C-alpha cells in the first residue's frame, strides 16, 4: 500500500500516522480582472469572470489545477459549500501549528480526510496542483516540504495535525495559511473574496 492509501486507511480506522511532509490546505486567489470585476460589479448571480473563464460558485470550475483529479475537486467543492459544517481549532506553536478540523456530517468528514491525505501526499512528492486560485502561502510550504514534520491523528469526527519546521519562512507560511483556512471554514467564499482583495 502506498503512503496515500496508508494515510486514508489510518485516519478512517482511527489510527495515527506520522510522515515528514506538510499538510497543504488548498486556498485561493484571483486575477486582476476578477478582482476588478468584484470591486466594481460584485458577484452578480454568483458568477465572476477570470481570464475569460466563468467562475461559477455553484460548480467551482476554478478548483481544477494542472493535474487535479475529479475526486479532489469534488472534495474541495463539498468543503467550500458546507463550510458551516466544519469545526476548526488552531494553536500556534513556536515552530509550527497544531490544528483540529472536524465535522459531525459524515460526508463532509470523508471529504475532509480525503483532502488532508491527498495534500500530504502531494507535498511529500513535490506535486503542486497549481490550482488557479490557490493561496500564495502554499508555495513556500511545497518548496520547504523537506523541512516539515507532520503528525496526523484521527479524532472521533475528523483529524488532528501537528506540523513543525526548522525553516522560519516555512513556519510563517504554515501559520498564515492555518489562519486563512480557519477564516474559510468560518465564512466560506466571503472570506475568499476578502482575502483576495487584501492580498492585492
C-alpha positions as CSV (number, residue, x, y, z in Angstrom):
1,X,0.0,0.0,0.0
2,X,1.4,3.4,-0.8
3,X,1.6,6.3,1.7
4,X,-1.5,7.9,0.4
5,X,-3.5,4.8,1.0
6,X,-1.9,4.3,4.4
7,X,-2.9,7.8,5.5
8,X,-6.5,7.3,4.3
9,X,-6.9,3.9,6.0
10,X,-5.2,5.1,9.2
11,X,-7.4,8.1,9.5
12,X,-10.7,6.3,8.7
13,X,-9.9,3.4,11.1
14,X,-8.9,5.9,13.8
15,X,-5.2,5.3,13.7
16,X,-2.3,7.7,13.9
17,X,0.1,8.2,11.0
18,X,3.3,10.2,11.1
19,X,5.1,11.4,7.9
20,X,7.7,14.1,7.2
21,X,5.5,16.1,5.0
22,X,3.3,19.2,5.3
23,X,-0.5,19.4,5.3
24,X,-1.2,21.8,2.5
25,X,-4.8,23.1,2.6
26,X,-5.8,24.4,-0.8
27,X,-6.7,28.1,-0.6
28,X,-7.3,30.7,-3.2
29,X,-6.6,33.9,-5.1
30,X,-7.7,35.5,-8.3
31,X,-6.5,37.5,-11.3
32,X,-6.5,41.3,-11.6
33,X,-9.6,41.1,-13.9
34,X,-11.5,39.1,-11.3
35,X,-10.6,41.4,-8.5
36,X,-11.6,44.4,-10.6
37,X,-14.9,42.8,-11.6
38,X,-15.6,42.0,-7.9
39,X,-14.8,45.5,-6.8
40,X,-17.0,47.2,-9.5
41,X,-19.7,44.7,-10.1
42,X,-19.9,42.4,-7.1
43,X,-20.8,38.8,-7.6
44,X,-24.0,39.1,-9.6
45,X,-25.9,35.8,-9.8
46,X,-22.9,34.1,-8.2
47,X,-20.7,34.3,-11.3
48,X,-17.5,36.2,-11.9
49,X,-15.1,36.3,-14.9
50,X,-11.4,35.3,-14.5
51,X,-9.1,35.3,-17.6
52,X,-12.1,34.9,-19.8
53,X,-13.4,31.8,-17.9
54,X,-16.6,31.9,-15.9
55,X,-16.1,31.4,-12.2
56,X,-19.3,29.6,-11.1
57,X,-19.7,29.4,-7.3
58,X,-22.0,26.5,-7.7
59,X,-19.8,24.3,-9.9
60,X,-16.5,26.0,-9.0
61,X,-14.5,25.2,-12.2
62,X,-11.5,27.1,-10.9
63,X,-10.8,24.3,-8.4
64,X,-9.1,22.3,-11.2
65,X,-5.3,22.6,-11.2
66,X,-2.7,21.2,-13.6
67,X,-3.4,17.6,-12.7
68,X,-6.1,17.6,-10.0
69,X,-8.4,14.6,-10.1
70,X,-12.2,14.8,-10.3
71,X,-12.4,13.4,-6.7
72,X,-10.0,16.1,-5.4
73,X,-12.2,18.8,-7.0
74,X,-15.3,17.3,-5.7
75,X,-13.9,17.1,-2.1
76,X,-12.9,20.8,-2.3
77,X,-16.4,21.7,-3.6
78,X,-18.0,19.8,-0.7
79,X,-15.8,21.6,1.9
80,X,-16.4,25.1,0.4
81,X,-20.2,24.6,0.0
82,X,-20.6,23.1,3.5
83,X,-18.1,25.2,5.4
84,X,-20.6,25.8,8.3
85,X,-20.5,22.1,9.0
86,X,-16.7,22.3,9.7
87,X,-15.3,23.0,13.2
88,X,-11.7,24.0,13.4
89,X,-9.3,24.8,16.2
90,X,-5.7,26.1,15.7
91,X,-2.9,26.5,18.1
92,X,0.3,28.4,17.1
93,X,3.5,26.6,18.2
94,X,6.9,28.3,18.3
95,X,8.0,26.2,15.3
96,X,4.7,25.4,13.6
97,X,1.0,24.7,14.2
98,X,-1.4,22.3,15.8
99,X,-4.9,22.1,14.2
100,X,-8.0,20.0,14.8
101,X,-10.6,20.0,12.0
102,X,-13.8,18.1,12.4
103,X,-17.4,17.7,11.2
104,X,-20.4,15.9,12.5
105,X,-21.5,15.4,8.9
106,X,-20.2,12.0,7.7
107,X,-20.0,13.1,4.1
108,X,-18.1,16.3,4.9
109,X,-15.8,14.4,7.2
110,X,-15.0,12.0,4.4
111,X,-14.2,14.9,2.1
112,X,-12.0,16.4,4.8
113,X,-10.0,13.2,5.4
114,X,-9.6,12.7,1.6
115,X,-8.3,16.3,1.2
116,X,-5.8,16.1,4.1
117,X,-4.4,12.8,2.9
118,X,-4.2,13.9,-0.7
119,X,-2.4,17.1,0.0
120,X,0.1,15.4,2.4
121,X,0.9,13.0,-0.4
122,X,1.2,15.8,-3.0
123,X,3.6,17.9,-0.8
124,X,5.7,14.8,0.0
125,X,6.4,14.1,-3.7
126,X,6.6,17.8,-4.6
127,X,3.4,17.7,-6.8
128,X,2.0,21.2,-6.5
129,X,-1.5,21.1,-8.1
130,X,-1.3,24.8,-9.1
131,X,-5.0,25.5,-8.7
132,X,-5.7,28.8,-10.3
133,X,-7.0,30.5,-7.2
134,X,-4.5,28.7,-4.8
135,X,-3.1,30.6,-1.8
136,X,0.4,32.1,-2.2
137,X,1.2,30.6,1.2
138,X,1.3,27.1,-0.3
139,X,4.4,28.0,-2.4
140,X,6.9,28.1,0.5
141,X,5.1,25.0,2.0
142,X,5.7,23.0,-1.2
143,X,9.2,24.3,-1.6
144,X,10.2,23.7,2.0
145,X,8.4,20.4,2.4
146,X,11.5,18.5,3.4
147,X,11.9,20.7,6.4
148,X,8.5,19.9,7.8
149,X,7.5,17.1,10.1
150,X,3.8,16.3,10.2
151,X,2.0,14.2,12.7
152,X,-1.6,13.2,11.9
153,X,-4.0,11.8,14.4
154,X,-7.6,10.8,13.7
155,X,-10.2,12.2,16.1
156,X,-13.7,10.9,16.6
157,X,-15.1,13.3,14.0
158,X,-12.1,14.5,12.0
159,X,-8.4,14.9,12.0
160,X,-5.7,16.5,14.2
161,X,-2.5,17.7,12.6
162,X,0.8,18.9,14.2
163,X,3.3,20.5,11.8
164,X,6.7,21.8,12.7
165,X,9.6,23.1,10.6
166,X,13.2,24.0,11.1
167,X,12.8,26.8,8.5
168,X,11.3,30.1,9.9
169,X,10.0,31.0,6.4
170,X,8.0,27.8,6.2
171,X,6.8,28.2,9.8
172,X,5.4,31.6,9.0
173,X,3.7,30.2,5.9
174,X,2.2,27.3,7.9
175,X,0.8,29.7,10.5
176,X,-0.6,32.2,8.0
177,X,-2.2,29.5,5.9
178,X,-3.7,27.9,9.0
179,X,-5.3,31.3,9.8
180,X,-6.6,31.5,6.2
181,X,-8.2,28.1,6.4
182,X,-9.8,28.9,9.7
183,X,-11.3,32.0,8.2
184,X,-12.5,30.0,5.2
185,X,-14.1,27.4,7.5
186,X,-15.9,30.2,9.4
187,X,-17.1,32.4,6.5
188,X,-16.7,30.4,3.3
189,X,-16.5,32.3,-0.1
190,X,-16.9,35.6,1.7
191,X,-13.5,35.0,3.3
192,X,-12.0,34.0,0.0
193,X,-13.1,37.2,-1.7
194,X,-11.9,39.4,1.1
195,X,-8.6,37.7,1.4
196,X,-8.0,38.1,-2.4
197,X,-8.7,41.8,-2.2
198,X,-6.4,42.2,0.8
199,X,-3.5,40.4,-0.9
200,X,-3.7,42.6,-4.0
